[in-house]
Amino acid sequence: MALKIGVVGTGNMGQYHIQRLATSISNAQVVALSDVDVEQAKRVAEAAGEARVYSDGHQLIGDDEVEAVIVASPGFTHEEYTLACIAAGKPVLCEKPLAPTTDACLRVLDAEAGRSDRLVQVGFMRRYDDGYRAMKASLDAGHVGSPLLMHCAHRNPAPPPGFTSDMMLTDSVVHEIDVSRWLLGQEIIAATVFTPRRSSLAAEPLQDPQLVLLETDGGVLIDVESFVSCQYGYDIRCELVGESGTVALPDQVGVRLRQEGRSSTEVPADWRSRFAPAYHAELQEWVDGVLRGEITGPSAWDGYATTAVAERCVEALETGRRAVVDLAERPELYD
Ligand code: NAI
């Protein structure tokens, strides 16, 4: 018995999920697609096998055959589609962000928090990466003692067209915000953004790189380098410093090449190749969880808290000052 899934948004991320669902995820079937670009949705539907196509995401959510929904349309549409899924009582895997503003996230929280069970999961896939999972297991087992500091780097070879300085925080650093909250089990209470000299290779007017300093309610300091014009590849780093040791993401898997007096490993070209296994695990565990009636991945609260911190990071970038994060009270559903 396969879970019958509808996907809203058939762009990059939607196609990435659909292709995986059609080929390598067990117990899942894509039965409906929706996109404002209907011709594109039709092409994707043909490639994925049989799936109905809707121009309106709300019609897809209302389709009786659709048991669960993936929302992979742009961030500004997430609130309305996630709210519609909650109203229809259908589990939804909403790509990040849950919504682009804290007010919109709070409306989703309000709609879900009155329920006895969760319906919403947010697409923070780093929690499914083997490296981060091993770091969490090591930290939770007490191998490095109580955490003090985290050092993170998020480097892309070049930004996509139209990428802005704010998006270096809301689209890139947002992953470090989520994964550090999850690793530490702590909330972030303040953010400061430092701006070193711009790289001469960064597209005008991008402030690239940036250095973000996050403070948690447990007294941990997290520094995140965001550098989207680093030229050499997609490089994600994370080291956690505890009172009695450190634990870090491993170097990239893959072969080590020794040749002509040099020893080297490959740097991934982009986020797809780096995190492909994590995207797979995210989808498979979501499908399995929905079929069991249990949603355990990043919650609407995580989506809200992450957007709240990202918003304050943007404020800190604009003002050059420390911005304080003021979170709402956490509803019981998310304890
Ligand atoms: P995209 O622009 O490639 O695709 C978005 C699609 O949604 C387009 O086909 C567009 O026609 C469609 N669309 C626009 N308005 C719509 C509406 N009202 N209803 C239905 N469809 C609509 O964008 P991309 O890169 O696929 O991003 C989609 C989402 O995935 C974003 O929220 C983005 O932040 C997230 N994302 C997450 C990543 C992750 O690592 N978890 C990586 C890349 C993107």
Residues whose N, C-alpha, C, O or C-beta is under 5 A from the ligand:
A	BS01	NAI	V8 G9 T10 G11 N12 M13 G14 S34 D35 V36 D37 G57 A72 S73 P74 G75 T77 E95 K96 P97 G123
